[in-house]
Amino acid sequence: MPRPRVRVIPLGGVGEVGKNLTVIEYRGDLVIIDAGAKFPEDEMRGIDLIVPDISYVVERIDKLRGILLTHGHEDHIGGLPFLLPLLKKAAPIPIYGSPLAIAFTQSKLDEAGVLELADLHTIEPGERYPFGRSFEAEFINVTHSIPGSFAIGLKTPLGWVMHTGDYKFDPTPPLGEPTDEQRLREIGAEGVLVLLTDAVRVERPGHTPSEAVVSETLYRVIGEKKGRVVLTTFASNITRLDQAMRAGYRHGRKVAVSGRSMEQSTRIAMELGYFKPPDGVLVPIDIAMKLPPHQVLILTTGSQGEAGAALARVASGEHQHIKISKGDTVIFSATPVPGNEESVSQTIDLLFKRGFDVVYSALEPTIHVSGHASRDELKFMLRLIHPRFVVPIHGEYRHLALYRELAMEQGMSDAQIFIPELGGIYSFGRDAGRREGLADSGAVLVDIISNRHAILRNRAEIAANGFVIASLVVDRETRQLVVEPKLTAQGLDGQIDDRILRKAEVELEKFLQRRQKGGFSTGYLVSRTKGVLSRQIYRQTKIHPLILPVVTEL
């Protein structure tokens, strides 16, 4: 009889940055670590989110024992509202994480109307949690750009399987606990079969700077500005929200929060006691806009150039409440996720064209620091853990390849290091590791119709069910429409005819012409195009085809 082996199947996060999801399997038990989403890259305009294909898990639903969360960022929990319905045969699914990660998860699931599919548990670091007969899980504090971040150790009969989560070694985190080096060292001494590690910052030498330096930079930059200051960052980055609020307060500014996800994050962080804004510093956005500009700091979403975020509407002059003018400043306290660079650049350009000051990392390197370990920290983790095998599971292909070189520099052999492929099935025993095949995997496209209505589309279904292409041509300099929009339908014969398309074209052109005085960023144009066409086509046909806006610049 073959000896049992631990299987590791990365269904997201390898060869890419985002939609992290890893399956760990031993004998009759299976657990998932993280269930993230990612924003579409620039060439995938019209798609709202991307989540992993979890067919492998659905086919083994009877083995699923739970989902373990390393932390509460979107690329680690954002897929849950869309993936849990696929697992409803085993619902409610046990989900474990920090109080912050679980609170963010609960909010997302409740908003999507699928909260009953989850059985949510908050954990204590250092405690052991059983999952079936094969696993005991332990959550170990690590420092990241959000408190409540963990490495997760799975104790198996063959040794520990260690998943680092996103981490760095920051001795002075403004919120949360420092990385628990002592416990990691103890687990290393007990015997680690395989280390699954973050690798996205392997190109950077040395150590990643502490989050504490951002506090100093924010205080200085906000203090230099005379008009309103609008700061954008990830909604879940509550460390940055706390730092910004304190800097604004010290300079006599009131703080308003704008953007649904950021408002939710702020509320949750305050309820859990992660930060307590000084009395009176938080005000509603309508009150903030009536104050003298030098007394206002606005925190908002849109740091990745997201089409539907508050900052995209501000940049296009379309925000219902936030109106900024020449002399005001927008601070980007985040760096673009790979694939979003063009969207972010366009948003920054549009803000400059409108006469605003813009501060971003190329001008102020410490306006944001990464939450990921640089080379020296990656080496240090290897020395703490000294695993028998190592698999980098978070990063684009070059990151995974460079991590292999780093591990070999630390004395590991070629046979101990695996560069994974999305969906690859990797098995480990005490004797050796090997690849055993390829699971169904890839990207599932999320088309969000409303808060409680999202359609999941894989590539085969799109080809079979059809779509609508909206072609738009804009002037590269003015960002205005050059010609009227043109719609074409593929694979929708009998459902959408030319009459419907021509009527939708007219409505779209009217809508955009009314709003194009200041020009459009591509992300904003895509978002509004999709919204207008979705409503128009559904009104006439009662169907929701995939709508793909294609923007050409001249």
Residue, then its C-alpha position, 0 to 999 in steps of 0.5 A: m500500500p502506498r504511503p500517505r502523502v500531503r498534497v498541495i494544490p495552488l488554485g490561485g496566487v501563483g504566476e500572478v498577484g492576487k486571488n490567493l487560494t491554496v488547497i492542502e490535502y491529506r488522506g480524507d481531509l482537505v482544507i483551503i487557505d485563503a479565498g481571494a479575488k483580484f482586480p482585472e488587468d487593463e486588458m480585461r476591462g468590463i470584468d468586475l473581479i476575478v476569482p479562482d476556479i475551485s472545481y477541484v474542491v467542489e468535486r471533493i466537497d465531502k473532504l472539505r473541513g474548513i477555510l483558514l484565512t491568513h488576513g483580511h485583504e481583498d486578495h485573500i478573502g474577496g472571493l468568498p462571497f462568490l465561491l461559497p455558493l459553489l460549496k453550499k452542498a457542505a454549508p455552512i462552511p467553517i471559516y477561521g481567522s482573526p477578529l478583523a478578517i472574520a469581521f470583514t468576511q462577515s460584512k462581505l457575506d452579509e452584503a452578498g446575501v450568503l452569510e448563512l453559508a458560513d460558520l465563522h470562527t475567530i481564533e487565538p494565536g497559539e491555540r490548536y484547531p483540529f480539522g478532520r483526523s489529519f490536521e491541527a492548525e495553529f495561527i502564528n502572528v506575523t506583521h503585514s500592512i494590516p493587523g490580525s495577520f498570520a502564518i498558518g501551520l498545519k500539523t500533520p503526521l508527516g510534519w508541519v506544513m507552514h504557510t507564511g501568508d503575507y508577512k515581513f519582519d517589522p519590529t515597530p508595527p503601528l497596529g498589530e503584533p510583530t512577527d513571532e520569531q520564537r514560535l516560528r523557530e520552535i516549529g522549525a525545530e519540531g520539523v517542517l515538511v514543506l514551507l509555502t511562502d510569499a515571494v512577491r518582493v524577492e527582487r528587493p534587497g535588504h529589509t522592507p521598511s517599517e510601517a512607522v516611517v509612513s506615519e512620519t511622511l504622512y505628517r510632513v506631507i499633509g502639514e505642507k499642504k494648504g488646500r484640501v487633502v484627499l488620501t486614497t489607499f486600500a479600504s482594508n488597510i486600517t493601519r494607513l487609515d489610522q496613520a492618516m487620521r492622526a496626521g490630519y488631527r495633528h494639523g487641525r483637519k477634520v477627517a471624512v471617509s468616502g467610499r462604501s468599502m472604506e466606510q465599512s472598514t473604518r466602522i469595523a476597525m473602530e468597533l473592534g478597537y483597532f483604532k480610536p480616532p480622536d474625539g471630533v475628528l471624524v465628520p460626514i462628507d457633506i460637513a467636510m465639504k463646507l469647511p475651509p479647505h485647509q481644515v479637511l482630510i478626505l479618505t477614499t477608495g480608488s488607489q488602484g484606478e478601480a473603475g467604480a471607486a470614489l476617486a475615479r468619480v472625483a477625477s472625472g468631476e462626477h462625485q456626488h459630494i467630493k468637489i476638489s479644486k486647484g490647490d487641493t492635493v490627492i495622496f496615493s498611499a499605495t503602489p499599483v498591483p501588477g496589471n493596474e499600472e496603466s489605470v493608476s497612471q491615467t487617474i494620476d494624469l487626469l488629476f494633474k490635468r485638472g490642476f490638482d497636486v498629486v503625491y505618489s510613491a515615485l515622488e515620496p517613496t515612503i508615502h507607502v511601504s510594502g507589507h511583504a518581505s524583501r530578500d533578507e527577510l525571506k532568507f531569515m524565514l528559511r533559516l527559522i523554518h529550515p523546511r525539507f521542501v519549499v514552494p513559493i506560492h504568491g507572486e508572478y513567475r519571475h518572483l517564483a523563479l528568483y525565490r528558487e535561486l534565493a533558496m539555493e543560495q541558502g543551501m537547499s538543493d534543486a530537488q527540494i524546491f518546487i516552482p508551482e504551476l496554477g492547478g499543479i498537484y504537488s505531493f510530499g512525503r518524508d522521502a521526496g516531493r513530486r508533481e502528480g498532475l494538474a487540477d482544473s484551474g484558472a480564472v472565473l470572471v465575476d460580473i457584478i449586477s448588483n450587491r446580491h446578484a453576481i454572475l460567474r463566467n468562465r471562458a467556455e461559458i462566455a464563448a457559448n453564451g455570447f457577449v456584447i462589445a462596446s467600442l469607444v474611441v477617445d482623444r488621448e490628450t483630452r480624454q473625450l469621445v472622438v466618435e459615437p460608441k459602436l456596439t456589436a453582439q457575438g453569439l446572441d442571435g435571437q436574443i439581441d438584434d440590431r434595433i436593440l443595439r442601435k437604441a443602446e448606442v444612442e442612450l450611451e452616447k447621450f449619457l457620455q456626452r452630458r458628462q465628458k466636459g473634463g474627459f474620462s479616465t479609461g476605468y471610469l469610462v468602462s464602468r459607466t459604459k457597462g452600467v448604462l448598457s447593462r440597464q438598457i439591454y436588460r430593460q429590453t431583453k431581460i437578459h444580462p450578457l457580458i459587456l466588454p467595453v474596448v477603449t481605443e486612444l487616438 
